[in-house]
Amino acid sequence: MHPGETNASYMMEGFIRFITSQNPMAKELRKFIVFRIIPFTNPDGVIIGNYRVSMSGNDLNRKYYCPHQKLHPIVCAIKKLIRNLKPDLNVPDENEIMAFIDMHGHSRKKNVFMYGPQFPIHDNRYLKMRVLPKLMSE
């Protein structure tokens, strides 16, 4: 999303190289998970040398709530892609959307940090939402 976060581009490249490799762990992951990857979302901002915004001068990461088709076409396309992912709600855990990962780089923070939805401790989703961050920390 943010052109100046080049370290996020390197992370994405590394992830794509790994998940498409012959590594046994990558092969196993591909058996159970369908990865939908959008590797680059703000090429016009990068081309003109912006640090945070697109060619239209907008921080696309702040336009998901109400994107404009002409000013934020990539955001509209991402939202359409997500809407078209229709899990089979009659089959528990089948085709379930596990996570959306939006990679960013940070100028001061090190390693990985994650944000996610907040669920009460008694909610079934409480522990589920902590699995991916725990795996990433390992």
N, C-alpha and C positions, 0 to 999 in steps of 0.2 A: 504493500500500500504506500509506504513512504519511501520515495526514491533514495534518500540519503542513508537508509538503513541497509547498507551493502552487506553487512554480516548476515542479515536475514536471507539474502539471495544465496550466500554460500551455504547456509543451513539447508535451504530448500534444495539446492543442487546436491548436497550430500545425502539428503533424504531420498531424493529421486534415484540417485545412483545405487543407494543401498536397497531400496524396496524393489528395484527392477533387477537386482543382481542374482547370482546363483547361490548366495549365502544361504545356508540351511534355515536360519531364522527368518530371513526374508521370504523364502519359499513357503514356510509354514504360515506366516502371516497372510500371504496372498491366498492361501487355501480358505481362510476363514473371514477375511475382511476385504471388502471392495473399497479401494482408495479412489476418491475423486480429487484430482490435484489440479489446482489453478496456480501454475508456477510463477506467474508474473502479472500483476494487476494494475500497474501504473506506468506503462512504457512511455507515454507522452511526457509525464513528469520527469522521468529519467533523461529522455532525449534532450529536453531543454535545460537540464541541469538544476531543477528544483530539488530542495531538500525534503520537503514534506508534502507538497501539494501537486495536483495534476496541472495540466496545461490550462484548465479553466480556473486555476487558482483555488481549488477546493481540496480540503483534506478528505479524501474519499472514505476514510475510516469513520468519519463523522456523518456520513450521508446515508447510512443504511436505513434509517427510520423512514425517510421520505426522499428517495433519490429522484432526480430529474433525468428523463430519458436522454436528452441531448447533452447535458452537462456531466452526467455520471453514468454513461452506458455500461461500464464494466460492473458497477454496483447493481444495476438493473439485471444484467445477465447472471450475476452470481445469485441474486435473490430468486430469479426464475429457475435456475438449476436446482436450488434447494427446495423450492416449492414442488418441483417435479419428482423429487425423491419421495416416493409414496410407500412407506413401510406397510407391510401386511399386518394390520392391527388385530386380525383374528388369530395370528400365530405369535404367542409371546416370544420376545427376544429374536424373532426371525426378521431379518432386514431392518433391524433397529439401527437408528443413527446413533453411533457411539459418541462422536465428538466432531466439533468444527475446530480446526486449528488455524489460527491466523498468526503467521510468524512475523515477528518484528525484531529489530535490533534495538539495543539501548545504548546510549552514550556512557552511562555510568553503572548500570546494574550488570552483574556478572552471572554466568550460568543461566539457568532456566527459571522462569517464574510464570505462574499460570493464574488466570482468573476464571471463574466459573460461576454457575448459578448457585444460589444459596438455598438449601433445603433444610427443614427441621430434622433433628437427629433421628426422629422416629419414622421419617419418610423412607420408603424403599430406595429412593434415588440417592439418598445421602451418601451411602458407601460406594455406590456405583460411580458417582461423580469423582470419587477420590482414587479410583484405580489407575487411571491414566497418569495423573501427576505423580503417584507413588512409583509407577513403573519408570517414568522419566527420571525420577530422582535416583533410582537404582542404576 
